Amino acid sequence: MSLAGSTILLTGGTGSFGNAFVARMLSDFDDVTVRIYSRDELKQYEMRERHGDDRLRYRSRLTRAAQGADILIHAAAMKQVPACEYNPFEAVRTNVLGAQHIVDSAIDAGIEKVVALSTDKAVNPVNLYGATKLCAEKIIVQGNAYAAQSRTRLSCVRYGNVVGSRGSVVPLFQRQREEGCLTVTDERMTRFWITLDQAVDLVLFAIDHMVGGEIFIPKIPSMRVTDLAQAMAPGADRKVTGIRPGEKLHEVLLTADEARHSIDMGDVFVVLPEHPWWQSLEEDSGAAMPGDFVYASDTNTDWLSVDQLSAILP
């Protein structure tokens, strides 16, 4: 699907991903219109000032914003783990019921393609945020059953920690660096690491290759939290605080159970829907996966060194 001349509705459009996606669209396309769905007036103002482009439209009503759109990218979420634990009703409303609203609005508006952003926290979730994102994945994938008689098709992308996104460990380490002591929850901890540009690339890959119901997972490097601390504040003191409630030592992007119905498409793993009665990607679109394959941050074969982390940090 060519994006030329498209109207794209972007929920959560004033967030970290939204700003990166909009910057890419404005730089690469002259005739793409991006509708920013956001409820934060200040962030909308700041984004308008930052980009200053009349191809951006700012909306606050999803059903109306969806009318006439060709593509919907669902990046809106309540994603702070402690906030979700403390406000479970709000987390469910935003992440679970919000996904259902996306499916309904896309089908009713006849949007051709929907790509929803998910996270490694949705795999074997141990906190409410991960649980709500797992529900959202299921809603988006099975939303194709509701959309089967229409032209709307829905898929997900799933990736790890984003370098420098708001609320991540990087801004925390930046603040603590000035004080001379970084807090590390556990020195064994590993995480998948992806840049905002790579996240945008993944979404564009999904738009181009999706048929309906797939979950696209990028092949990305892992990093050790101790290496990140060394890259950001060489020689600074560290304080080990212990793993927080709802936090994992390592993350998983693809489980062995999913690998049995997944394919390898080069730079991307694709989880295929298990029982689609709508058309979906064929298994021969990529290489079959070993049935016992697990894609985890601690067993990954691709690792970022301290120097590589230093080079990509904002």
Secondary structure by P-SEA (a helix, b strand, c coil): cccccbbbbbcccccaaaaaaaaaaaaccccbbbbbbcccaaaaaaaaaacccccbbbbcccccccccccbbbcccccccaaaaaacaaaaaaccaaaaaaaaaaaaaacccbbbbbbcccccccccaaaaaaaaaaaaaaacccccccccbbbbbbbbcccccccccaaaaaaaaaaacbbbbccccbbbbbbcaaaaaaaaaaaaaccccbbbbbcbbbbbbaaaaaaaacccbbbbbcccccccccccccccaaaaaabbbcccbbbbccccccccccccccbbbcccccccccccccccccaaaaaaacc
